[in-house]
């Protein structure tokens, strides 16, 4: 199932700048019962990204379009892509531009339930995230760093990979955000230099704060990661996965992780 600018369509112009330069953004949205989960957070992040890249977007039109698409899809994943549209050869953005809105529907990935129940091991990726503050936080179409990192392992014993920046600071997983529990405080990496500000990450921070937990965004060294009491990963499709191993380090599935899994359980339910 695919739509282009609100209409069923199976193709996109070969001159689209999203294809040529990665000139655009995307959101991957869980759909349950014909409704998009965390829709406001997805649209908020997309709006910030469009403002950062100077791509005009009508958020009311986009919300209505996405709502209709999700109703038609029923269950699964709605991938929303917004590009700057077509253009001639060269980097200079066309003036004015005519953005393209692509919606793609697919089934939910079949993640093993044991990932959430028993936890996962992290693969220590050697690919580093480049630091570019103007792109930090937004979910732009340039994902080659993640492609290279994900190609580093094929062993199913690892469900995710750890990504760091050029200075070795811990940032995120290849397709997840990462949290540490240290002395009862919840910590996650500052995303002012690189990384993606995930919508589940934002939701967990908000809900954890309401539950009375201290939450901090800060620089995290690799040594600090290894010393943490608990570690977990999150994204908007699978919720929370406890991390039980990285290199030689082993962690138990901790109480704060279990508590937060229950706090966000409604976002993963089929009702």
C-alpha positions in Angstrom: 0.0 0.0 0.0 1.5 3.3 -1.1 0.3 6.9 -1.6 1.9 9.9 -3.2 0.5 13.3 -2.1 -2.6 11.7 -0.8 -3.4 9.4 -3.7 -2.6 5.8 -4.4 0.6 5.6 -6.4 3.4 3.1 -7.1 6.1 5.4 -8.3 8.2 8.6 -7.7 10.1 10.8 -10.1 13.7 9.7 -10.7 14.5 13.5 -10.4 13.3 13.6 -6.8 15.9 15.2 -4.4 15.1 12.6 -1.7 16.6 10.0 -4.0 19.4 12.1 -5.4 20.6 13.8 -2.1 18.6 12.4 0.8 16.9 15.8 0.8 14.0 15.1 3.1 12.8 13.4 6.3 10.8 10.4 7.4 8.8 9.0 10.2 8.1 5.3 11.0 4.7 5.1 12.7 3.1 2.2 14.5 -0.6 1.8 13.4 -3.1 -0.1 15.6 -6.8 -0.4 14.9 -6.5 2.2 12.1 -4.9 4.8 14.3 -1.4 6.1 14.5 0.4 5.8 17.8 2.3 8.8 19.1 1.0 10.8 16.2 1.5 14.2 17.8 5.1 13.4 18.6 5.8 12.1 15.1 4.3 15.3 13.5 6.1 17.5 16.0 9.5 16.0 15.1 8.7 16.1 11.4 7.7 19.8 11.7 11.0 20.6 13.4 12.9 18.7 10.7 11.1 20.5 7.9 11.8 23.9 9.5 15.5 22.9 9.9 15.7 22.0 6.2 13.4 24.8 5.0 10.9 22.4 3.5 7.4 23.9 3.6 4.8 21.5 4.9 1.1 21.9 5.8 0.8 20.0 9.0 -3.0 20.1 9.0 -3.1 18.5 5.6 -0.5 16.0 6.5 -2.3 15.0 9.7 -5.6 14.5 7.7 -3.8 12.5 5.0 -2.0 10.3 7.5 -5.2 9.7 9.4 -6.9 8.5 6.3 -4.0 6.3 5.3 -3.8 4.7 8.8 -7.6 4.0 8.6 -7.1 2.2 5.3 -4.0 0.3 6.5 -5.7 -0.9 9.7 -2.6 -2.6 11.4 1.1 -2.3 10.7 3.6 0.4 10.0 3.0 3.7 8.1 6.3 5.1 6.8 5.9 8.8 6.0 8.5 10.4 3.8 8.6 14.1 2.9 11.1 15.2 0.3 11.9 18.6 -1.2 10.5 17.4 -4.5 12.0 17.3 -7.9 14.9 19.4 -9.1 17.6 19.8 -11.8 21.1 18.6 -11.3 23.1 20.4 -8.6 22.8 20.9 -4.8 21.0 24.3 -4.9 17.4 23.8 -3.7 14.7 24.7 -6.3 12.9 28.0 -5.6 10.1 27.5 -4.9 10.1 23.8 -4.1 7.2 21.5 -4.4 7.5 18.9 -1.6 6.4 15.3 -2.1 4.6 13.3 0.5 5.0 9.5 0.4 3.2 7.1 2.6 4.1 3.4 2.6 2.3 0.7 4.5 3.8 -2.6 5.7 3.2 -5.2 8.4 4.8 -4.8 11.9 8.2 -6.5 12.1 8.1 -9.9 13.9 10.4 -9.0 16.8 10.9 -12.0 19.1 9.0 -11.5 22.4 12.1 -12.6 24.3 13.8 -9.3 23.4 11.4 -7.5 25.7 11.2 -10.2 28.3 14.8 -11.5 28.7 16.7 -8.6 27.1 19.2 -8.3 24.2 22.9 -8.1 23.7 24.5 -5.0 22.0 27.0 -5.2 19.3 29.8 -2.6 19.7 29.8 -0.9 16.2 33.0 0.6 14.9 31.1 3.0 12.6 30.9 6.4 14.2 28.3 9.1 13.9 29.5 12.3 12.4 28.8 15.5 14.4 26.6 18.0 12.6 24.5 20.1 15.0 22.2 21.4 12.2 21.0 17.9 11.5 21.2 16.6 15.1 17.9 15.2 16.5 15.9 15.2 13.2 15.1 12.1 11.2 16.5 13.0 7.9 16.9 10.6 4.9 20.7 10.3 5.1 21.0 7.0 6.9 24.3 5.6 5.5 25.9 5.6 8.9 23.2 3.3 10.1 23.5 1.1 7.0 27.2 0.7 7.5 26.8 0.0 11.2 24.1 -2.6 10.7 26.3 -4.4 8.1 28.9 -5.0 10.8 27.2 -8.0 12.3 25.1 -11.0 11.1 25.1 -13.0 14.3 21.5 -13.2 15.6 22.8 -13.2 19.1 22.9 -9.4 18.8 19.6 -7.6 18.4 21.0 -4.1 18.1 24.3 -2.2 17.8 25.7 0.6 19.9 26.7 3.7 18.1 29.1 6.4 19.4 30.2 9.8 18.0 33.6 10.7 16.7 34.8 11.4 20.3 33.7 8.0 21.5 30.6 9.3 23.4 27.7 7.0 23.6 24.8 8.2 21.4 22.2 5.6 20.5 21.5 2.2 18.9 21.4 1.7 15.1 17.6 1.9 15.1 16.9 2.8 18.8 17.6 5.3 21.5 19.4 4.2 24.7 18.8 4.9 28.4 20.9 4.2 31.5 19.7 3.8 35.0 22.3 5.1 37.5 21.4 5.3 41.2 17.7 5.5 40.4 18.3 8.4 37.9 17.3 7.9 34.2 19.9 9.1 31.8 20.0 9.4 28.0 22.5 10.9 25.6 22.4 14.6 24.7 21.6 14.9 21.0 23.0 18.3 20.3 25.8 17.0 18.0 24.2 14.0 16.3 21.7 11.2 16.7 17.9 11.0 16.3 15.5 12.3 18.9 13.1 9.3 19.0 9.5 9.8 19.7 9.5 6.9 22.2 12.5 8.4 23.9 10.5 11.7 24.3 7.5 9.8 25.6 9.5 7.7 28.1 11.2 10.9 29.5 7.8 12.6 29.9 6.1 9.6 31.5 9.1 8.8 33.7 9.1 12.4 35.0 5.4 12.1 35.8 6.2 8.9 37.8 8.7 10.9 39.9 11.9 9.6 38.3 14.8 12.0 37.8 15.6 12.3 34.1 18.8 13.8 32.6 20.1 14.4 29.0 23.9 14.6 29.1 27.1 13.4 27.5 27.8 9.7 28.3 31.2 8.1 28.0 31.7 4.5 27.2 33.1 3.9 30.6 30.0 5.4 32.2 27.8 3.2 30.1 29.6 0.1 31.4 29.2 1.2 35.0 25.5 1.8 34.7 23.1 -0.2 36.9 20.6 -0.9 34.1 20.5 -0.2 30.3 17.6 -0.4 27.9 16.8 0.5 24.3 13.6 1.9 22.9 11.8 2.9 19.8 8.2 3.5 18.7 7.7 0.0 17.2 8.9 -2.3 19.9 8.7 -0.2 23.0 11.5 -1.1 25.5 14.2 -3.8 25.3 16.4 -4.4 28.3 20.1 -4.7 27.5 21.8 -7.6 29.2 25.2 -7.6 27.6 27.8 -5.5 25.8 31.3 -6.9 25.1 32.3 -8.6 28.4 29.8 -6.7 30.5 26.6 -8.3 31.7 23.5 -6.6 33.3 20.4 -8.0 34.9 17.0 -6.8 33.8 16.5 -4.1 36.4 13.4 -2.8 38.2 13.4 0.6 36.6 13.4 -1.0 33.2 10.5 -3.3 34.1 8.6 -0.3 35.6 9.0 1.7 32.4 8.0 -1.2 30.3 4.7 -1.3 32.1 4.3 2.5 31.9 4.5 2.5 28.1 2.6 -0.9 27.6 -0.5 0.9 26.3 1.4 2.2 23.3 2.1 -1.4 22.2 -1.3 -3.0 22.8 -3.6 -4.1 20.0 -6.6 -2.3 21.4 
